Amino acid sequence: MLRTVGALLVDGLAMFEFGVVCEVFGIDRTDDGVPPFELRIAAAEPSVSAAVGVRVQVTHALADLADVDLLTVPATTVRAGGYDERALDVIRAAHARGTRLLSVCSGVFVLAAAGVLDGHKVTTHWHHAAQLAELYPDLTVDPDVLFVDDGLVVTSAGTAAGIDACLHVVRQEHGAGVANAIARRMVVPPQRDGGQRQYIVTPVPECDDDALRDVLEWAGANLAEPHTVSSLAARALTSPRTFARRFVDQTGTTPARWLTAQRVQHARQLLEETDRDVEAIAAMCGFGSAALLRHHFRAAVGVPPVDYRSRFARV
């Protein structure tokens, strides 16, 4: 069970990516039903330089990372010449004892420099992908995904994709409810996978259309209802054609695909957190029949609902 999280900082630290780790694992959200995490922030020196011209003073020594459940490496300046060997030794030791590793954006270069990624599939910011592949030819670099879960190693793409990767790990360890609670507080969509294999997850972009945002929130809270473009357009006080165009412009997908994704997501949570049968869950999610739920669930998640429940049920 994930309880202690280490953040290993190196010079050239990217503040946003570091902030992602702090936001997900460093804030007490027990009032929202989130279990307490202990975040230990450490570096080889008492402070590290950040890419924006400030220094960050750490609160722990490298030795304090020796027994964490998850070791994270936030983004840093890419240096072909390598990184502090003391930091790399911490990564090597964590890898040797089976600790899960997570890098945010260019933090993957630090993991690679430690020699723990050979043979792994990884990702990073698209801007750095070619350089990563050139420096470390034993890696399989996929620049087109938000994150890659390759077992004990999770690597994320640039900047905000670190949120997806961190929430993915939380969800695997503590379930959809905890990941959703953190995501709601962060005002981001929870990103979740459905099994042991990697899934490519595309986030729903933020919506800056107030009327459309209200409709999305209402539809998401009433998934059991038989929504159509016309009914949603009427709620947005616009024509179906205009609504559909604005929807694609704002979300990057169609209303039908968005609704299906939301229903599958809700079905995942119900499969994890309740003992309701598939027929009941199908009705609660708006699929209408268990057969339709199975079809969409397997297409999105890669496994049927019964297999998913057997792996992730928490009731």
C-alpha positions as CSV (number, residue, x, y, z in Angstrom):
1,M,0.0,0.0,0.0
2,L,1.3,3.4,-1.0
3,R,2.0,5.5,2.1
4,T,5.5,7.1,1.8
5,V,6.6,9.0,-1.3
6,G,10.1,10.3,-2.0
7,A,10.9,13.2,-4.2
8,L,14.5,13.2,-5.4
9,L,15.5,16.6,-6.6
10,V,18.5,17.5,-8.7
11,D,19.9,20.8,-9.9
12,G,17.9,22.4,-12.7
13,L,14.6,21.5,-11.1
14,A,11.4,22.4,-13.0
15,M,9.1,23.9,-10.5
16,F,5.8,23.0,-12.0
17,E,6.6,19.3,-12.3
18,F,7.9,19.3,-8.8
19,G,4.7,21.0,-7.7
20,V,2.7,18.2,-9.3
21,V,4.3,15.7,-7.0
22,C,3.7,18.0,-4.0
23,E,0.1,18.6,-5.0
24,V,-0.8,15.0,-5.3
25,F,1.2,13.5,-2.5
26,G,2.2,16.4,-0.2
27,I,-1.2,17.9,0.8
28,D,-3.3,16.6,3.7
29,R,-6.7,15.7,2.2
30,T,-7.8,13.2,4.8
31,D,-11.0,15.3,5.2
32,D,-11.9,14.2,1.6
33,G,-11.3,10.6,2.4
34,V,-7.8,10.5,1.0
35,P,-5.3,8.4,3.0
36,P,-2.4,10.4,4.4
37,F,0.8,10.3,2.4
38,E,4.2,11.1,3.8
39,L,6.2,13.1,1.3
40,R,10.0,13.2,1.8
41,I,11.8,15.7,-0.3
42,A,15.5,15.0,-0.6
43,A,18.6,15.9,-2.6
44,A,22.4,15.3,-2.5
45,E,22.9,18.8,-1.1
46,P,20.8,20.9,1.4
47,S,19.4,22.8,-1.6
48,V,19.1,22.6,-5.3
49,S,18.9,25.2,-8.1
50,A,15.6,25.5,-10.0
51,A,15.4,26.3,-13.7
52,V,13.7,29.7,-13.0
53,G,16.6,31.1,-10.9
54,V,15.6,30.2,-7.4
55,R,16.9,27.6,-4.9
56,V,14.8,25.0,-3.2
57,Q,15.9,23.9,0.3
58,V,15.1,20.3,1.0
59,T,13.8,18.8,4.2
60,H,15.3,15.3,4.1
61,A,18.7,13.7,3.4
62,L,19.1,11.0,0.7
63,A,19.2,8.3,3.4
64,D,15.5,9.2,4.2
65,L,14.5,7.8,0.8
66,A,15.8,4.3,1.6
67,D,12.4,2.9,2.5
68,V,9.8,4.9,0.6
69,D,7.0,3.1,-1.3
70,L,7.3,5.3,-4.3
71,L,10.4,7.3,-5.5
72,T,9.6,10.2,-7.8
73,V,12.0,12.2,-9.9
74,P,10.5,15.6,-11.1
75,A,11.7,17.2,-14.3
76,T,15.1,18.8,-14.5
77,T,17.5,20.3,-17.0
78,V,18.6,17.7,-19.5
79,R,22.3,17.0,-19.2
80,A,24.0,14.5,-21.5
81,G,27.0,14.5,-19.2
82,G,25.0,12.9,-16.4
83,Y,23.8,13.8,-12.8
84,D,25.2,13.7,-9.3
85,E,26.2,10.1,-8.6
86,R,24.9,10.3,-5.1
87,A,21.4,10.8,-6.5
88,L,21.8,8.1,-9.1
89,D,22.9,5.7,-6.3
90,V,19.6,6.3,-4.5
91,I,17.7,5.4,-7.7
92,R,19.8,2.3,-8.2
93,A,19.2,1.1,-4.7
94,A,15.5,1.8,-4.9
95,H,15.3,-0.1,-8.1
96,A,17.2,-3.0,-6.6
97,R,14.8,-3.4,-3.7
98,G,11.8,-3.3,-6.0
99,T,10.6,0.2,-5.2
100,R,8.3,1.8,-7.8
101,L,9.9,4.7,-9.7
102,L,8.0,7.6,-11.3
103,S,9.5,10.3,-13.4
104,V,7.8,13.5,-14.5
105,C,8.8,14.9,-17.9
106,S,12.6,15.1,-18.3
107,G,13.1,13.4,-14.9
108,V,13.3,10.2,-17.1
109,F,16.8,11.3,-18.1
110,V,17.9,10.9,-14.5
111,L,16.4,7.4,-14.3
112,A,18.1,6.5,-17.5
113,A,21.4,7.9,-16.3
114,A,21.1,5.6,-13.3
115,G,20.9,2.6,-15.6
116,V,17.5,1.3,-14.4
117,L,15.5,1.7,-17.6
118,D,17.4,-0.5,-20.0
119,G,14.8,-2.5,-22.0
120,H,11.9,-0.5,-20.7
121,K,9.3,1.4,-22.7
122,V,9.2,5.0,-21.6
123,T,8.0,8.5,-22.5
124,T,9.0,12.1,-21.9
125,H,8.1,15.5,-23.3
126,W,7.9,15.3,-27.1
127,H,10.6,17.9,-27.3
128,H,13.1,15.6,-25.6
129,A,12.0,12.3,-27.0
130,A,14.5,12.1,-29.9
131,Q,17.4,13.1,-27.6
132,L,16.4,10.5,-25.0
133,A,16.3,7.8,-27.7
134,E,19.6,8.8,-29.0
135,L,21.4,9.0,-25.7
136,Y,19.8,5.7,-24.5
137,P,19.3,3.4,-27.5
138,D,18.2,0.5,-25.2
139,L,15.0,2.3,-24.4
140,T,11.8,2.3,-26.4
141,V,10.6,5.9,-26.4
142,D,7.0,6.6,-27.2
143,P,6.4,10.4,-27.6
144,D,2.7,10.1,-28.3
145,V,1.3,9.1,-24.9
146,L,0.7,10.9,-21.6
147,F,2.4,8.3,-19.5
148,V,3.8,4.8,-19.7
149,D,3.3,2.3,-16.9
150,D,5.9,-0.4,-17.5
151,G,5.5,-2.2,-14.2
152,L,7.8,-0.9,-11.5
153,V,8.6,2.2,-13.7
154,V,6.1,4.9,-14.6
155,T,7.3,7.7,-16.9
156,S,5.2,10.7,-17.9
157,A,5.2,13.2,-20.8
158,G,5.6,16.9,-20.3
159,T,4.3,19.2,-17.6
160,A,0.7,18.4,-16.8
161,A,1.0,14.8,-17.9
162,G,2.7,14.3,-14.6
163,I,-0.7,14.8,-13.0
164,D,-2.1,11.9,-15.0
165,A,0.8,9.7,-14.1
166,C,0.6,10.5,-10.4
167,L,-3.2,10.0,-10.3
168,H,-2.7,6.7,-12.2
169,V,-0.5,5.4,-9.4
170,V,-2.8,6.6,-6.7
171,R,-5.7,4.9,-8.4
172,Q,-3.8,1.6,-8.7
173,E,-2.9,1.7,-5.0
174,H,-6.0,3.2,-3.4
175,G,-8.8,2.9,-6.0
176,A,-10.9,5.2,-8.1
177,G,-12.5,7.0,-5.2
178,V,-9.3,8.3,-3.8
179,A,-7.9,9.3,-7.2
180,N,-11.2,11.1,-8.0
181,A,-11.1,13.0,-4.6
182,I,-7.6,14.3,-5.4
183,A,-8.6,15.2,-9.0
184,R,-11.6,17.1,-7.8
185,R,-9.6,19.2,-5.4
186,M,-7.0,19.8,-8.2
187,V,-9.9,20.6,-10.7
188,V,-8.5,18.1,-13.2
189,P,-10.0,15.0,-14.8
190,P,-8.8,11.8,-13.1
191,Q,-6.8,9.6,-15.5
192,R,-7.0,5.9,-14.9
193,D,-6.1,2.6,-16.5
194,G,-8.0,-0.6,-16.3
195,G,-5.5,-3.4,-15.9
196,Q,-1.9,-4.5,-16.0
197,R,-1.2,-3.4,-19.5
198,Q,-0.5,0.2,-20.6
199,Y,-3.3,2.3,-21.8
200,I,-3.0,5.5,-23.7
201,V,-5.2,8.0,-22.0
202,T,-6.2,11.3,-23.5
203,P,-7.4,14.0,-21.0
204,V,-10.6,16.0,-21.5
205,P,-9.3,19.6,-22.1
206,E,-10.5,22.3,-19.8
207,C,-13.6,24.0,-21.0
208,D,-13.7,27.8,-21.0
209,D,-17.3,28.0,-22.3
210,D,-19.4,28.6,-19.2
211,A,-22.6,27.4,-20.7
212,L,-21.0,24.2,-22.1
213,R,-19.2,23.6,-18.8
214,D,-22.5,23.7,-16.9
215,V,-24.0,21.1,-19.3
216,L,-20.9,18.8,-19.0
217,E,-21.1,18.9,-15.2
218,W,-24.8,18.2,-15.3
219,A,-24.5,15.4,-17.8
220,G,-21.6,13.9,-15.8
221,A,-23.8,13.8,-12.7
222,N,-26.8,12.3,-14.5
223,L,-25.3,9.6,-16.7
224,A,-28.2,7.3,-16.3
225,E,-30.4,9.6,-18.4
226,P,-30.7,9.0,-22.2
227,H,-28.8,12.1,-23.3
228,T,-28.8,13.1,-27.0
229,V,-27.1,16.0,-28.8
230,S,-30.6,17.6,-29.1
231,S,-31.4,17.3,-25.4
232,L,-28.0,18.6,-24.3
233,A,-28.2,21.4,-26.8
234,A,-31.6,22.4,-25.4
235,R,-30.1,22.6,-22.0
236,A,-27.3,24.8,-23.3
237,L,-30.0,27.0,-25.0
238,T,-28.5,26.5,-28.5
239,S,-29.2,24.5,-31.6
240,P,-27.9,20.9,-32.0
241,R,-25.5,21.9,-34.8
242,T,-24.0,24.8,-32.9
243,F,-23.8,22.7,-29.7
244,A,-22.0,19.9,-31.5
245,R,-19.5,22.3,-33.1
246,R,-18.8,24.1,-29.8
247,F,-18.5,20.7,-28.0
248,V,-15.8,19.5,-30.4
249,D,-14.0,22.9,-30.3
250,Q,-13.9,22.8,-26.5
251,T,-13.3,19.1,-25.7
252,G,-11.6,17.7,-28.9
253,T,-14.2,15.0,-29.1
254,T,-17.9,14.5,-29.9
255,P,-20.7,14.5,-27.4
256,A,-21.4,10.7,-28.0
257,R,-17.7,9.8,-27.4
258,W,-17.5,12.0,-24.4
259,L,-20.6,10.4,-22.8
260,T,-19.3,6.9,-23.5
261,A,-16.0,7.7,-21.9
262,Q,-17.7,9.2,-18.8
263,R,-20.0,6.2,-18.5
264,V,-17.1,3.7,-18.8
265,Q,-15.3,5.7,-16.1
266,H,-18.3,5.6,-13.8
267,A,-18.6,1.9,-14.5
268,R,-15.0,1.4,-13.4
269,Q,-15.7,3.1,-10.1
270,L,-18.8,1.1,-9.5
271,L,-17.1,-2.2,-10.3
272,E,-14.3,-1.3,-7.8
273,E,-16.4,0.1,-5.0
274,T,-19.7,-1.8,-5.1
275,D,-21.0,-5.3,-5.4
276,R,-23.8,-4.4,-7.9
277,D,-24.1,-6.8,-10.8
278,V,-23.3,-5.7,-14.3
279,E,-26.9,-5.2,-15.3
280,A,-27.4,-2.8,-12.5
281,I,-24.2,-0.9,-13.2
282,A,-25.1,-0.7,-16.9
283,A,-28.4,1.0,-16.0
284,M,-26.7,3.3,-13.5
285,C,-24.2,4.4,-16.1
286,G,-26.7,4.9,-18.9
287,F,-25.7,2.0,-21.1
288,G,-29.1,0.4,-20.9
289,S,-28.0,-3.2,-21.1
290,A,-25.1,-5.3,-19.8
291,A,-24.2,-6.3,-23.4
292,L,-23.7,-2.6,-24.4
293,L,-21.7,-2.0,-21.2
294,R,-19.4,-5.0,-21.9
295,H,-18.9,-3.8,-25.5
296,H,-17.9,-0.3,-24.6
297,F,-16.0,-1.3,-21.5
298,R,-13.8,-3.8,-23.3
299,A,-13.1,-1.4,-26.2
300,A,-12.0,1.3,-23.7
301,V,-10.3,-0.7,-21.0
302,G,-9.1,-3.8,-22.8
303,V,-10.7,-6.3,-20.4
304,P,-14.4,-7.3,-19.7
305,P,-16.1,-5.9,-16.6
306,V,-15.9,-9.2,-14.7
307,D,-12.2,-9.5,-15.2
308,Y,-11.7,-5.8,-14.2
309,R,-13.7,-6.4,-11.0
310,S,-11.7,-9.5,-10.1
311,R,-8.5,-7.4,-10.2
312,F,-9.6,-4.1,-8.7
313,A,-12.6,-4.7,-6.5
314,R,-12.3,-3.2,-3.1
315,V,-15.5,-4.4,-1.5
